[in-house]
Amino acid sequence: MKALKKVKQLIDQFLLVLSVTLIGIIVLTILFQIFTRTFFNFTPAWSEELARLLFVWISFLGIAYGFKEKLHIAVGVFVKKFNEKIKRLIDNIAKVLIIILGVILIYFGTEFMLLMNYSTMAGLGISTSFLYAAIPVAGIFITANGIELLFIKGLHQEYDDGAKG
């Protein structure tokens, strides 16, 4: 179990570093685009598409990270009115729904990614599937994080409304 936890921590750390790196690349790409447009009256076709591609990936990786950290929207005011047993039940139902959402993203994201396999991003010259691959990848992380929250961290943990502070 310790080895699994270590692998999970390494994956989480990698995703965090990857997200920060992708944000940096987006900033540099947009600055380059502004520079070339301002001083050379030329905008590279690839710059806007690269920024869009990376933004989509960062967004979906951020969604997965948000579910892991319980940063998603929660209606804590409503749930706080119940006793601890009902709070845990509602919390566990939410975790199951998160897992279901992850599985849906994996299934339909893969279908959509394969459907877009023959389309090309003109500016980058790569398959549009690279853009849509973010959907099933995020689904995998959402599902894994949901399973971790539900089973590994325990069904009997104290209710947490997700509020920080």
N, C-alpha and C positions, 0 to 999 in steps of 0.2 A: 504494500500500500504506500510505503514511503517513496518507492521508486516512481510510482504513478503520480504521486503528488509533486515530485521533483520535475517530472516531464511536463506536467500541467503548468507549473511555475515557469519553466523555460519557455513554453509556448506562449504563455501570457506576456512574459517579458519581451519575447521576439515580436509579438503583435504590437506592443506598445512602441518599441523602437522602430518598427516598420511604419507605423502610423505617423510618428514624428518625422521620420525621414521623408515619407511621401508628402507631408505638409511642406517641408523644406523645399522639395523638388517643385511643388506647385508654385511656391513663392518665387523661386528662381526663374521658373518658366514664364510666369506672368511679368516679372521684372524685365526679362530678356525681350518679351513681346513688346512691352512698353518702350524699351530702349530702341529696338529696331524700327518701330512705327514712328517714334518721335524724331530720331536722327537720320534714318535712312528711307523713311516713307515706305516701309516694307514690313509686312507682317507674315512671318512663316506660317504656312498652313498647319503644320504639325503642332504648333504651340497651344492653340486653343483646344484641340482634340486631346492632347496629352494632359492638360489641366483638367479637362472634363473627365477623362478616364480615371485619373488619380483621385479626383474629388468623389466620384462614385465609389471607388474602392475604400477611401477613408470613411465615407458615410456608412457603408455597410459594416466595415470592421468596427466603427464606433457604435453602431447599434448592438453588435454582439458584445462589445465591452460594456455597454450600458446595462444590458441584461445581467451580465456577470456581477457587476457592482451594484445591482438593484437601483440604477439611476433612472429607470423608466417611470412614467407617470403612475402614481398610485393614489387611490382615493382613501387616504388614511383617516380622514375625518369620519367617514361612514363606518369603516372597519373598527375604529377605536370604541365604538358604542357597544360592541359585543364582548362576551367573556373570552378568556384565553383559548378555550377549546375551539370555539367558532372562529376566532382569529387565525389559529393554526390551520384549520380546515380551509378557510378562504385563501390563506397564503399558499397552501399546498395545491389548491385548485389553480391558482395563478401560475405556479411552477409547472404544472401539467400543461396548461395552455401555452406557456412559453415553449415547452418541448414540442407541442403540436405545431406551433408557428414555425419552429426551426425545421421540422420535417416537411412542412408545406413549402418552405423556401428552398429546401434541398430538392424536392421533387419537381416543382414547377420551375424553379430557377434553372435546373439542369435541362428540362424540356425546352425552355426558352433559349438557353445558351446554345443548345444543339440546333435549334431552329435558325438561329442567327449565324451559324457557322459559315454560311456561304456569302455573307455580307461583309464588306470590307470598310474599314474606317479610312476614308480617302487621304486625309492628311498624314496619318501614320503608316498606312499601307499594311495594317494588320487586320485580322479577323475581328469582327464586332463581338465575337464570342468572348474575347478577353475582357470587354467591358461588362458583359452580362455574367461572367463567371463569378463576379463578386457576390451575386445573389446566393447560389448554392454554398459558396465558401462561408458566407456569413451564417447561413442555415446550419452548417456543420458546427460552427462555434457556438451558436445559440443553443442548439440541441445538446451539445456536450456540457455547456455551462448550466443548462436547465437540469440535466441529469445529475450533475455535481450538486447543485443546490437542493434537489429533491432527495437524492439517495445517499450521497456521500456525506454531506453536511448534516443530513438527518431529517426525518419527518417530524421529530419531536423537539426541534429547536424552538427557542422563544420566538414569538411573533416579532417580526421586524417590518415596520411600515416603510422602510427605505429612506426615511428622512435622515439627513446627515446633520450632525451638530448637536 
